[in-house]
Amino acid sequence: MTEQPPTVTVVIPTYNSSGTLQLSLETVLWQDFTDFEVWVVGDGCTDDSKTIVSSFGDTRVHWVNLSVNSGTPSMPRNEALRRARGRLVAYLGHDDLWFPWHLSELVDCIEKSNCDLAFSLGVMLGPEGAVGTFTLPKTAWDRKAAISPSNWLHRKNLIVAGSSPSSLATFLTLASAKNLSLRCKRREPPSFSSIVFLLFKGTDSLLGECSWLRGIRQTISASAISTT
C-alpha cells in the first residue's frame, strides 16, 4: 500500500545552531495539527545538528546535510522543497518558535479562503522583550521591510509550477520575494490569520539565545495549559 503524502511539509534550514534547533523542532512537534513532515536541511553543518534531529525519534522528521556551505538559507530551503511531498509548505527558522496552533490556524485559513498563501503575525523578541512585529510587506517589493517566511504557509504549486532550476535556486532570497507576492495575486490575495510566532534576535551568544528561547517556550506551554 502506498503511503499517503502529508498535507504540510515544514522546511527548516539550519547551520551549526543545534541548541536553538532543538527548541524550534519541539514547537513543531507540539502542533495540534499533526499531518505534516519536516525536512531539516543543514547548510554544511559541522556540529551535532544531525544527532539533535535523530534524538526526537519521530519518523515525520528528516535530516539532510548539504556537502558545501552556501552561506545562505536559500539553498537548504530549496533542497527541502525538492524533497517536499506535502501540498502545503510552511517554513521555520532554526531559532524561531511556533505556538501550538500555528499550523492548524494557517491550514484552516488557506483552505477556507482558497488563497495561495496565508500568513501570521511575527513578533521579534530581544533580551528586553518584544522589539517589533511584522507580517508581509505592504507592497510587492520593500527593501526596508522585515521578511521572514517563518510565518508563511503556501500551496506548493505556487513555486513549483513553471519554475526553472535557476529560479528555484534563488527562491526566498530577497530578489525572489517580489515574484512570490506577484504569483499570489493570480488567484486570491494572501490571507491573514491572527496568530503569532516568535522570532528571537539580539543576543550576544548562542547560549543566551537558547536560554531565552527555553523561557519563551515554557511561558507558551503554561499559557496553552491555562486555556484548555
Backbone hydrogen bonds, N-H to C=O, Kabsch-Sander energy under -0.5 kcal/mol:
donor,donor_aa,acceptor,acceptor_aa,energy
7,T,35,D,-0.8
8,V,35,D,-1.6
9,T,88,L,-2.6
10,V,8,V,-0.5
10,V,37,E,-3.1
11,V,9,T,-0.5
11,V,90,A,-2.8
12,I,10,V,-0.5
12,I,39,W,-2.6
14,T,41,V,-2.1
21,L,17,S,-2.5
22,Q,18,S,-2.1
23,L,19,G,-1.0
24,S,20,T,-2.5
25,L,21,L,-2.7
26,E,22,Q,-1.7
27,T,23,L,-1.3
28,V,24,S,-1.0
28,V,25,L,-0.5
29,L,25,L,-2.4
30,W,26,E,-0.8
31,Q,28,V,-1.5
32,D,100,P,-2.4
34,T,32,D,-0.6
36,F,34,T,-1.9
37,E,8,V,-2.1
38,V,60,R,-3.1
39,W,10,V,-3.0
40,V,38,V,-0.6
40,V,62,H,-2.8
41,V,12,I,-2.4
41,V,39,W,-0.6
42,G,40,V,-0.6
42,G,64,V,-2.6
43,D,14,T,-2.5
44,G,42,G,-1.2
52,I,48,D,-2.1
53,V,49,S,-2.4
54,S,50,K,-2.3
55,S,51,T,-1.8
56,F,52,I,-0.5
56,F,53,V,-1.1
57,G,54,S,-1.5
59,T,57,G,-0.5
61,V,58,D,-1.9
62,H,38,V,-3.0
62,H,60,R,-0.5
64,V,40,V,-1.9
66,L,42,G,-2.9
75,M,72,T,-0.5
77,R,73,P,-2.2
78,N,74,S,-2.2
79,E,75,M,-2.0
80,A,76,P,-2.1
81,L,77,R,-2.3
82,R,78,N,-1.8
83,R,79,E,-1.1
84,A,80,A,-1.1
87,R,6,P,-0.6
87,R,7,T,-0.6
88,L,7,T,-2.0
89,V,154,H,-3.1
90,A,9,T,-2.7
91,Y,149,P,-0.6
91,Y,152,W,-0.9
92,L,11,V,-2.3
94,H,13,P,-0.5
96,D,93,G,-1.7
97,L,198,L,-2.6
99,F,196,V,-0.6
102,H,99,F,-1.9
105,E,101,W,-2.3
106,L,102,H,-1.9
107,V,103,L,-3.0
108,D,104,S,-2.0
109,C,105,E,-2.2
110,I,106,L,-2.7
111,E,107,V,-2.1
112,K,108,D,-2.3
113,S,109,C,-2.0
114,N,110,I,-0.9
115,C,110,I,-0.7
116,D,188,E,-0.7
118,A,153,L,-3.0
119,F,191,S,-2.1
120,S,151,N,-2.0
121,L,195,I,-2.9
122,G,134,F,-3.4
123,V,197,F,-1.8
124,M,132,G,-3.1
125,L,199,L,-3.3
126,G,129,G,-3.0
129,G,126,G,-2.2
131,V,124,M,-3.2
132,G,124,M,-1.0
134,F,122,G,-2.0
145,A,142,D,-1.5
147,I,145,A,-0.6
148,S,146,A,-0.5
151,N,148,S,-1.0
152,W,149,P,-2.2
153,L,118,A,-2.1
154,H,89,V,-2.2
155,R,116,D,-2.2
156,K,87,R,-2.8
158,L,155,R,-1.8
159,I,156,K,-1.7
160,V,156,K,-1.7
161,A,157,N,-1.2
163,S,160,V,-1.9
168,L,164,S,-2.5
169,A,165,P,-2.0
170,T,166,S,-0.7
171,F,168,L,-1.2
173,T,170,T,-1.8
176,S,173,T,-1.1
177,A,173,T,-0.8
177,A,174,L,-0.7
178,K,174,L,-0.6
180,L,176,S,-2.0
181,S,177,A,-2.1
182,L,178,K,-2.3
183,R,179,N,-2.3
184,C,180,L,-1.9
185,K,181,S,-0.8
185,K,182,L,-0.7
186,R,183,R,-1.7
187,R,184,C,-1.1
191,S,117,L,-2.0
193,S,119,F,-2.8
195,I,193,S,-2.9
197,F,121,L,-1.6
198,L,97,L,-2.2
199,L,123,V,-2.9
200,F,95,D,-1.1
200,F,198,L,-0.5
201,K,125,L,-3.0
209,E,205,S,-2.0
210,C,206,L,-2.7
211,S,207,L,-1.9
212,W,208,G,-2.2
213,L,209,E,-2.7
214,R,210,C,-2.3
215,G,211,S,-1.9
216,I,212,W,-2.5
217,R,213,L,-2.5
218,Q,214,R,-2.1
219,T,215,G,-1.9
220,I,216,I,-2.4
221,S,217,R,-2.5
222,A,218,Q,-2.2
223,S,219,T,-2.0
224,A,220,I,-2.7
225,I,221,S,-2.2
226,S,222,A,-2.0
227,T,223,S,-1.0
228,T,225,I,-1.1
